[in-house]
Amino acid sequence: MRDLGAGFGYLVKGQRWVAGHGRWFGFGLLPGLITLVLYAGALIGLAYGADDLVDRATPFADDWSSPWNGLLRTTLTVLVFSLGLFLAVITFTAVTLLVGQPFYEALSEEVERAEGGEVPESGLPLWRELWISARDSVRVLARVALYSVLLFAFGFVPVAGQTVVPVIGFCVTGYFLAEELTAVALQRRGLVLKDRLVLLRGRRLLTLGFGVPLGLAFLVPFVAVLLMPGAVAGATLLARDLVGEGTAGDGSGDGKDDD
């Protein structure tokens, strides 16, 4: 259980780091704001259209007596929107990292520089790093889609569908959020997706301690944007732990603003 607390500690340290380096905090907000506008529009559209989508998908329920037809469609509408929200939380990080690759790469390097020692370099051109990030994100999202379908199906199971399934869903969300965020630092070290997943599985509680609270916080759109710079900083510290490099300090830097 100690690893759970340590994982959450890296999330806190990352937020402290950007709080002490105001210029980098503002620098890291820009990609999140752009992505937030896009996702907000998509979720608003889903909220207005989910009931029509369910009605068209369940014509067999037209002749059902009340309240069974309404109960079925209301349940499916909630599940459809919940699935959309679940996918939004997962893909928000991937899309934001892709949009903000140069921003977050620079932020992550600055965190490593503050921790002391050499800053690893991938040696790859920017276009190649963007391609690798996009390719890996698609692979991760394919895994997430599979889990989403399974969880959606199990959501119909009485009791367990309303208790156990949401807990598993948040664990899946947290795990893959941690993967996406630590990829910024781990990819610089030449670790491919397969190797990164092995590292995370080897320290599963540490990974969940970092990712699950972040996934819960990311359910609030504006909070997701505000936490993103610190999440990247914290994930960089977490990545150093995963590869056995540790940290030179407490992850908060010198506490002085760069402005």
C-alpha positions in Angstrom: 0.0 0.0 0.0 3.0 2.3 0.4 3.3 2.5 -3.4 -0.2 3.9 -3.6 0.8 6.8 -1.4 4.1 7.2 -3.2 2.3 7.5 -6.6 -0.1 10.1 -5.2 3.0 11.9 -3.8 4.5 12.2 -7.3 1.3 13.8 -8.4 1.4 16.3 -5.6 5.1 17.0 -6.2 4.5 17.7 -9.8 1.8 20.3 -8.9 4.2 21.9 -6.4 6.9 22.0 -9.0 4.9 24.0 -11.5 3.5 26.2 -8.7 7.0 27.2 -8.0 7.8 27.8 -11.7 5.0 30.1 -12.9 6.3 30.5 -16.4 6.3 26.8 -17.0 2.8 26.5 -15.6 1.4 29.0 -18.0 3.4 27.4 -20.9 1.9 24.1 -20.1 -1.7 25.3 -20.0 -2.0 26.2 -23.7 -2.4 22.7 -25.2 -5.0 21.7 -22.6 -7.1 24.8 -23.3 -7.1 24.0 -27.0 -8.1 20.4 -26.4 -10.7 21.4 -23.8 -12.6 23.5 -26.3 -12.8 20.7 -28.8 -13.9 18.1 -26.2 -16.4 20.4 -24.6 -18.2 20.8 -27.9 -18.1 17.0 -28.5 -19.6 16.2 -25.1 -22.3 18.8 -25.4 -23.3 17.4 -28.7 -23.4 13.9 -27.2 -25.5 15.1 -24.2 -28.1 16.5 -26.6 -28.0 13.6 -29.1 -27.6 10.5 -26.8 -31.4 10.1 -26.3 -32.1 10.3 -30.0 -29.3 7.8 -30.7 -30.7 5.3 -28.2 -34.3 5.7 -29.5 -33.1 4.9 -33.1 -31.1 1.9 -31.8 -34.0 0.4 -29.8 -37.0 0.4 -32.2 -38.0 -3.0 -30.6 -38.9 -1.1 -27.4 -41.5 1.1 -29.1 -44.3 -1.3 -28.2 -43.2 -2.0 -24.7 -45.5 -0.8 -21.9 -44.6 1.9 -19.5 -42.4 2.2 -17.5 -40.2 -0.5 -19.1 -39.5 1.2 -22.4 -38.6 4.5 -20.6 -36.5 2.6 -18.1 -34.5 0.8 -20.8 -33.9 3.9 -22.8 -33.0 6.1 -19.9 -30.5 3.4 -18.7 -28.9 3.1 -22.1 -28.7 6.9 -22.5 -26.9 7.2 -19.2 -24.6 4.4 -20.2 -23.9 5.9 -23.6 -23.0 9.3 -22.1 -21.0 7.6 -19.4 -19.0 5.7 -22.0 -18.4 9.0 -23.9 -17.2 10.6 -20.7 -15.0 7.7 -19.9 -13.4 7.8 -23.4 -13.1 11.6 -23.2 -11.1 11.3 -19.9 -8.8 8.7 -21.4 -8.3 10.4 -24.8 -8.0 13.9 -23.4 -4.5 13.2 -22.2 -3.4 11.5 -25.4 -4.8 14.3 -27.6 -3.4 17.0 -25.4 0.0 15.4 -25.3 0.0 15.2 -29.1 -1.1 18.8 -29.5 1.4 20.0 -26.9 4.3 17.6 -27.6 6.9 20.4 -27.9 5.5 22.2 -24.8 5.5 19.1 -22.6 8.8 17.8 -23.8 10.4 21.1 -22.8 8.6 21.1 -19.5 9.7 17.5 -18.7 13.3 18.3 -19.6 13.2 21.3 -17.3 12.0 19.1 -14.4 14.8 16.6 -15.1 17.3 19.4 -15.2 16.1 20.7 -11.9 16.5 17.2 -10.4 20.2 17.1 -11.4 22.2 14.9 -13.7 22.1 14.5 -17.5 18.8 15.1 -19.3 18.2 12.1 -21.6 17.7 12.9 -25.3 16.0 10.7 -27.8 18.1 12.0 -30.7 15.0 11.9 -33.0 13.7 14.8 -35.0 10.4 16.4 -33.9 8.4 14.9 -36.7 9.6 11.4 -35.7 8.7 11.9 -32.1 5.2 13.2 -33.0 4.7 10.1 -35.2 5.8 7.7 -32.5 3.6 9.5 -29.9 0.6 9.4 -32.3 1.2 5.7 -33.1 1.6 4.7 -29.5 -1.5 6.7 -28.5 -3.6 4.8 -31.1 -2.3 1.5 -29.7 -3.2 2.6 -26.1 -6.6 3.8 -27.2 -7.3 0.5 -28.9 -6.6 -1.2 -25.6 -8.9 1.3 -23.8 -11.6 0.7 -26.4 -11.6 -3.0 -25.6 -11.8 -2.4 -21.9 -14.6 0.1 -22.5 -16.7 -2.3 -24.4 -16.2 -5.0 -21.8 -17.1 -2.6 -18.9 -20.1 -1.3 -20.8 -21.4 -4.9 -21.2 -20.8 -5.7 -17.5 -22.5 -2.5 -16.6 -25.8 -4.3 -17.1 -25.0 -6.8 -14.4 -27.2 -6.0 -11.3 -25.4 -4.5 -8.3 -21.9 -5.3 -9.7 -22.5 -3.1 -12.7 -23.2 -0.1 -10.5 -20.4 -0.8 -7.9 -17.5 -2.9 -9.0 -17.5 -1.9 -12.7 -17.1 1.9 -12.0 -14.2 1.1 -9.7 -12.5 -1.0 -12.3 -13.2 1.7 -14.9 -11.4 4.3 -12.8 -8.4 1.9 -12.3 -8.2 1.4 -16.1 -8.5 5.1 -16.6 -5.7 5.8 -14.1 -3.4 3.2 -15.4 -3.5 4.4 -19.0 -3.4 8.1 -18.0 -0.1 7.2 -16.1 1.2 5.5 -19.2 0.4 8.4 -21.5 2.0 10.9 -19.2 5.2 9.0 -18.3 5.7 8.3 -22.0 7.0 11.9 -22.4 10.0 11.1 -20.2 10.3 7.3 -20.9 10.3 7.8 -24.7 13.3 10.1 -24.3 15.1 7.2 -22.8 14.4 5.0 -25.8 11.7 2.9 -24.2 9.0 1.7 -26.6 5.4 1.1 -25.6 5.8 -2.5 -24.8 8.7 -1.8 -22.4 6.8 1.1 -20.8 3.8 -1.2 -20.1 6.1 -3.7 -18.5 7.5 -1.1 -16.2 4.1 0.1 -15.2 2.8 -3.4 -14.6 5.8 -4.1 -12.4 4.9 -1.1 -10.2 1.1 -1.4 -10.5 0.2 0.2 -7.2 2.6 3.1 -7.7 1.0 3.6 -11.2 -2.5 3.5 -9.8 -1.7 5.8 -6.9 -0.6 8.4 -9.5 -3.2 7.8 -12.2 -6.5 7.1 -10.4 -6.7 10.4 -8.4 -5.7 12.2 -11.6 -8.4 10.4 -13.6 -11.0 11.4 -11.0 -9.9 15.0 -11.1 -9.9 15.0 -14.9 -13.7 14.4 -14.8 -13.9 18.1 -14.1 -12.9 19.7 -17.5 -11.3 23.0 -16.2 -9.5 21.0 -13.4 -8.0 18.8 -16.1 -6.5 21.8 -17.9 -5.2 23.3 -14.7 -3.6 20.0 -13.5 -2.1 19.0 -16.8 1.3 20.9 -16.5 1.8 19.5 -13.0 0.7 16.1 -14.1 3.5 16.1 -16.7 6.0 17.3 -14.1 4.9 14.6 -11.7 4.9 11.9 -14.3 8.5 12.8 -15.1 9.4 12.3 -11.5 7.5 9.0 -11.5 9.3 7.9 -14.7 12.6 8.5 -13.0 11.5 6.2 -10.2 10.3 3.5 -12.6 13.7 3.3 -14.3 15.6 3.4 -11.0 17.0 6.9 -11.3 15.3 8.3 -8.2 15.1 12.1 -7.5 17.7 14.4 -6.2 15.2 16.5 -4.2 11.6 16.6 -3.3 10.5 17.4 -6.8 9.4 20.9 -6.1 12.5 22.7 -7.3 13.8 25.8 -5.5 10.3 27.3 -5.1 11.3 30.4 -7.1 9.2 31.6 -9.9 10.9 31.8 -13.3 9.0 34.9 -14.3 
